[in-house]
Amino acid sequence: MSDQTTSIVSARPRRQGEAVARWLSLAAAPTFAIMALLAAAAPSDMLCATMRGEFSLQGMVPMYALMSAFHLAPWLRLLR
């Protein structure tokens, strides 16, 4: 009987940890999208590396946009 109690008690934190991980994975893409918008709106002298053209792939905005795109998988799984 103590084995069953131990397995039930030890399973509860695992399920809670999985739920937290699921919510954190959903938070990544919108967070990076907001960071890309904030970096685009910030003056160029405040950024670490200024962009050398309007559509350059250097700088923080493209990095945040790509990170947001790479973290879309959990959102796409929700739509299935």
OpenMM code with the backbone's topology and positions (N, CA, C; nanometers):
from openmm import Vec3, app, unit

residues = "MET SER ASP GLN THR THR SER ILE VAL SER ALA ARG PRO ARG ARG GLN GLY GLU ALA VAL ALA ARG TRP LEU SER LEU ALA ALA ALA PRO THR PHE ALA ILE MET ALA LEU LEU ALA ALA ALA ALA PRO SER ASP MET LEU CYS ALA THR MET ARG GLY GLU PHE SER LEU GLN GLY MET VAL PRO MET TYR ALA LEU MET SER ALA PHE HIS LEU ALA PRO TRP LEU ARG LEU LEU ARG".split()
positions = [
    Vec3(0.0818, -0.1188, 0.0000),
    Vec3(0.0000, 0.0000, 0.0000),
    Vec3(0.0865, 0.1257, 0.0000),
    Vec3(0.1995, 0.1208, 0.0673),
    Vec3(0.2865, 0.2375, 0.0688),
    Vec3(0.3477, 0.2638, -0.0687),
    Vec3(0.3656, 0.1603, -0.1504),
    Vec3(0.4173, 0.1790, -0.2860),
    Vec3(0.3200, 0.2579, -0.3721),
    Vec3(0.1907, 0.2309, -0.3582),
    Vec3(0.0906, 0.3045, -0.4350),
    Vec3(0.0863, 0.4499, -0.3918),
    Vec3(0.0926, 0.4748, -0.2625),
    Vec3(0.0910, 0.6117, -0.2122),
    Vec3(0.2139, 0.6870, -0.2604),
    Vec3(0.3279, 0.6243, -0.2584),
    Vec3(0.4508, 0.6877, -0.3039),
    Vec3(0.4435, 0.7203, -0.4523),
    Vec3(0.3893, 0.6291, -0.5326),
    Vec3(0.3824, 0.6547, -0.6761),
    Vec3(0.2847, 0.7668, -0.7081),
    Vec3(0.1745, 0.7762, -0.6352),
    Vec3(0.0779, 0.8839, -0.6584),
    Vec3(0.1376, 1.0175, -0.6188),
    Vec3(0.2041, 1.0227, -0.5055),
    Vec3(0.2641, 1.1475, -0.4580),
    Vec3(0.3764, 1.1920, -0.5504),
    Vec3(0.4574, 1.0997, -0.5985),
    Vec3(0.5695, 1.1380, -0.6837),
    Vec3(0.5235, 1.1744, -0.8243),
    Vec3(0.4072, 1.1269, -0.8676),
    Vec3(0.3570, 1.1587, -1.0016),
    Vec3(0.3002, 1.2995, -1.0080),
    Vec3(0.2498, 1.3502, -0.8979),
    Vec3(0.1867, 1.4822, -0.8984),
    Vec3(0.2832, 1.5942, -0.9374),
    Vec3(0.4037, 1.6036, -0.8781),
    Vec3(0.4959, 1.7101, -0.9205),
    Vec3(0.5387, 1.6957, -1.0669),
    Vec3(0.5473, 1.5730, -1.1145),
    Vec3(0.5852, 1.5545, -1.2550),
    Vec3(0.4788, 1.6127, -1.3463),
    Vec3(0.3520, 1.5886, -1.3167),
    Vec3(0.2444, 1.6442, -1.3980),
    Vec3(0.2419, 1.7959, -1.3902),
    Vec3(0.2676, 1.8498, -1.2720),
    Vec3(0.2711, 1.9952, -1.2568),
    Vec3(0.3877, 2.0537, -1.3357),
    Vec3(0.5014, 1.9860, -1.3333),
    Vec3(0.6169, 2.0323, -1.4095),
    Vec3(0.5914, 2.0295, -1.5587),
    Vec3(0.5207, 1.9280, -1.6056),
    Vec3(0.4861, 1.9206, -1.7475),
    Vec3(0.3911, 2.0331, -1.7863),
    Vec3(0.2975, 2.0656, -1.6980),
    Vec3(0.2040, 2.1752, -1.7267),
    Vec3(0.2778, 2.3097, -1.7323),
    Vec3(0.3706, 2.3297, -1.6412),
    Vec3(0.4490, 2.4537, -1.6418),
    Vec3(0.5332, 2.4626, -1.7683),
    Vec3(0.5945, 2.3529, -1.8078),
    Vec3(0.6759, 2.3515, -1.9298),
    Vec3(0.5905, 2.3808, -2.0526),
    Vec3(0.4687, 2.3288, -2.0551),
    Vec3(0.3791, 2.3534, -2.1684),
    Vec3(0.3439, 2.5017, -2.1776),
    Vec3(0.3124, 2.5644, -2.0636),
    Vec3(0.2784, 2.7064, -2.0654),
    Vec3(0.3999, 2.7924, -2.1002),
    Vec3(0.5168, 2.7542, -2.0535),
    Vec3(0.6370, 2.8303, -2.0879),
    Vec3(0.6701, 2.8193, -2.2365),
    Vec3(0.6460, 2.7036, -2.2957),
    Vec3(0.6722, 2.6894, -2.4389),
    Vec3(0.5770, 2.7760, -2.5208),
    Vec3(0.4559, 2.7979, -2.4704),
    Vec3(0.3619, 2.8860, -2.5400),
    Vec3(0.3975, 3.0338, -2.5226),
    Vec3(0.4725, 3.0656, -2.4194),
    Vec3(0.5073, 3.2052, -2.3936),
    Vec3(0.6246, 3.2542, -2.4772),
    Vec3(0.7047, 3.1650, -2.5328),
    Vec3(0.8277, 3.2059, -2.6009),
    Vec3(0.8009, 3.2861, -2.7282),
    Vec3(0.7171, 3.2372, -2.8176),
    Vec3(0.6957, 3.3039, -2.9472),
    Vec3(0.6382, 3.4442, -2.9316),
    Vec3(0.5323, 3.4647, -2.8517),
    Vec3(0.4828, 3.6028, -2.8360),
    Vec3(0.5829, 3.6951, -2.7684),
    Vec3(0.6611, 3.6408, -2.6750),
    Vec3(0.7616, 3.7234, -2.6076),
    Vec3(0.8658, 3.7736, -2.7062),
    Vec3(0.9160, 3.6854, -2.7932),
    Vec3(1.0150, 3.7275, -2.8913),
    Vec3(0.9542, 3.8218, -2.9950),
    Vec3(0.8264, 3.8029, -3.0304),
    Vec3(0.7613, 3.8942, -3.1245),
    Vec3(0.7496, 4.0340, -3.0646),
    Vec3(0.7152, 4.0425, -2.9375),
    Vec3(0.7065, 4.1730, -2.8700),
    Vec3(0.8445, 4.2369, -2.8610),
    Vec3(0.9456, 4.1556, -2.8327),
    Vec3(1.0816, 4.2092, -2.8261),
    Vec3(1.1267, 4.2615, -2.9621),
    Vec3(1.0860, 4.1946, -3.0703),
    Vec3(1.1204, 4.2426, -3.2043),
    Vec3(1.0535, 4.3764, -3.2317),
    Vec3(0.9279, 4.3899, -3.1920),
    Vec3(0.8586, 4.5181, -3.2112),
    Vec3(0.9211, 4.6288, -3.1278),
    Vec3(0.9584, 4.5971, -3.0052),
    Vec3(1.0226, 4.6987, -2.9203),
    Vec3(1.1592, 4.7386, -2.9748),
    Vec3(1.2341, 4.6418, -3.0252),
    Vec3(1.3657, 4.6723, -3.0816),
    Vec3(1.3520, 4.7539, -3.2095),
    Vec3(1.2462, 4.7297, -3.2873),
    Vec3(1.2250, 4.8060, -3.4095),
    Vec3(1.1850, 4.9503, -3.3785),
    Vec3(1.1134, 4.9694, -3.2681),
    Vec3(1.0672, 5.1034, -3.2318),
    Vec3(1.1726, 5.1845, -3.1566),
    Vec3(1.2744, 5.1172, -3.1031),
    Vec3(1.3774, 5.1860, -3.0251),
    Vec3(1.4694, 5.2657, -3.1174),
    Vec3(1.5212, 5.3769, -3.0689),
    Vec3(1.6199, 5.4511, -3.1482),
    Vec3(1.7428, 5.3649, -3.1757),
    Vec3(1.8032, 5.3832, -3.2913),
    Vec3(1.9140, 5.2964, -3.3314),
    Vec3(2.0373, 5.3113, -3.2422),
    Vec3(2.0537, 5.4230, -3.1761),
    Vec3(2.1705, 5.4375, -3.0897),
    Vec3(2.1557, 5.3589, -2.9591),
    Vec3(2.0343, 5.3127, -2.9273),
    Vec3(2.0134, 5.2333, -2.8064),
    Vec3(2.0407, 5.0852, -2.8292),
    Vec3(2.0415, 5.0413, -2.9536),
    Vec3(2.0620, 4.9002, -2.9825),
    Vec3(2.2094, 4.8652, -2.9791),
    Vec3(2.2377, 4.7405, -2.9570),
    Vec3(2.3767, 4.6941, -2.9504),
    Vec3(2.4458, 4.7099, -3.0858),
    Vec3(2.3802, 4.6654, -3.1906),
    Vec3(2.4372, 4.6741, -3.3244),
    Vec3(2.3356, 4.7419, -3.4155),
    Vec3(2.3745, 4.8537, -3.4741),
    Vec3(2.2817, 4.9232, -3.5621),
    Vec3(2.2772, 4.8539, -3.6965),
    Vec3(2.1635, 4.8614, -3.7609),
    Vec3(2.1456, 4.7963, -3.8901),
    Vec3(2.2050, 4.8843, -3.9997),
    Vec3(2.2595, 4.8215, -4.1023),
    Vec3(2.3237, 4.8949, -4.2118),
    Vec3(2.2320, 4.9018, -4.3326),
    Vec3(2.1142, 4.9241, -4.3161),
    Vec3(2.0194, 4.9297, -4.4258),
    Vec3(1.8823, 4.8928, -4.3745),
    Vec3(1.7827, 4.9225, -4.4529),
    Vec3(1.6482, 4.9005, -4.4060),
    Vec3(1.6145, 4.7517, -4.3921),
    Vec3(1.6640, 4.6688, -4.4837),
    Vec3(1.6301, 4.5278, -4.4826),
    Vec3(1.7513, 4.4391, -4.4534),
    Vec3(1.8421, 4.4878, -4.3757),
    Vec3(1.9610, 4.4118, -4.3419),
    Vec3(1.9264, 4.3012, -4.2421),
    Vec3(1.9984, 4.1915, -4.2488),
    Vec3(1.9774, 4.0822, -4.1545),
    Vec3(2.0653, 4.0945, -4.0316),
    Vec3(2.1283, 4.2075, -4.0148),
    Vec3(2.2091, 4.2311, -3.8964),
    Vec3(2.1254, 4.3098, -3.7967),
    Vec3(2.1452, 4.2837, -3.6721),
    Vec3(2.0747, 4.3585, -3.5691),
    Vec3(1.9822, 4.2719, -3.4869),
    Vec3(1.9151, 4.3365, -3.3953),
    Vec3(1.8319, 4.2647, -3.2997),
    Vec3(1.6944, 4.2296, -3.3556),
    Vec3(1.6371, 4.3130, -3.4394),
    Vec3(1.5017, 4.2891, -3.4899),
    Vec3(1.4934, 4.1582, -3.5683),
    Vec3(1.5806, 4.1330, -3.6660),
    Vec3(1.5715, 4.0044, -3.7360),
    Vec3(1.5989, 3.8846, -3.6448),
    Vec3(1.6882, 3.9035, -3.5478),
    Vec3(1.7174, 3.7937, -3.4556),
    Vec3(1.5936, 3.7576, -3.3749),
    Vec3(1.5247, 3.8565, -3.3192),
    Vec3(1.4041, 3.8301, -3.2425),
    Vec3(1.2930, 3.7742, -3.3309),
    Vec3(1.2814, 3.8221, -3.4539),
    Vec3(1.1790, 3.7704, -3.5450),
    Vec3(1.2050, 3.6238, -3.5786),
    Vec3(1.3310, 3.5890, -3.6033),
    Vec3(1.3639, 3.4489, -3.6308),
    Vec3(1.3409, 3.3605, -3.5075),
    Vec3(1.3755, 3.4109, -3.3906),
    Vec3(1.3534, 3.3331, -3.2691),
    Vec3(1.2042, 3.3119, -3.2461),
    Vec3(1.1239, 3.4121, -3.2763),
    Vec3(0.9797, 3.3977, -3.2645),
    Vec3(0.9277, 3.2925, -3.3623),
    Vec3(0.9796, 3.2936, -3.4845),
    Vec3(0.9365, 3.1943, -3.5843),
    Vec3(0.9778, 3.0534, -3.5438),
    Vec3(1.0972, 3.0375, -3.4889),
    Vec3(1.1437, 2.9051, -3.4482),
    Vec3(1.0651, 2.8504, -3.3284),
    Vec3(1.0075, 2.9398, -3.2485),
    Vec3(0.9332, 2.8958, -3.1313),
    Vec3(0.7820, 2.8886, -3.1561),
    Vec3(0.7397, 2.8852, -3.2804),
    Vec3(0.5973, 2.8740, -3.3129),
    Vec3(0.5443, 2.7309, -3.3055),
    Vec3(0.6285, 2.6319, -3.2939),
    Vec3(0.5859, 2.4915, -3.2956),
    Vec3(0.4790, 2.4591, -3.1908),
    Vec3(0.4901, 2.5041, -3.0653),
    Vec3(0.3831, 2.4730, -2.9695),
    Vec3(0.2485, 2.5333, -3.0099),
    Vec3(0.2502, 2.6512, -3.0705),
    Vec3(0.1251, 2.7130, -3.1156),
    Vec3(0.0662, 2.6354, -3.2331),
    Vec3(0.1519, 2.5876, -3.3216),
    Vec3(0.1031, 2.5098, -3.4343),
    Vec3(0.0466, 2.3757, -3.3894),
    Vec3(0.1035, 2.3174, -3.2846),
    Vec3(0.0492, 2.1930, -3.2288),
    Vec3(-0.0897, 2.2148, -3.1696),
    Vec3(-0.1148, 2.3335, -3.1146),
    Vec3(-0.2482, 2.3633, -3.0601),
    Vec3(-0.3538, 2.3705, -3.1701),
    Vec3(-0.3138, 2.4149, -3.2888),
    Vec3(-0.4087, 2.4313, -3.3987),
    Vec3(-0.4466, 2.2998, -3.4636),
    Vec3(-0.3664, 2.1953, -3.4434),
    Vec3(-0.3985, 2.0652, -3.5054),
    Vec3(-0.5153, 2.0008, -3.4401),
] * unit.nanometer
topology = app.Topology()
chain = topology.addChain("A")
for resn in residues:
    res = topology.addResidue(resn, chain)
    for name in ("N", "CA", "C"):
        topology.addAtom(name, app.Element.getBySymbol(name[0]), res)
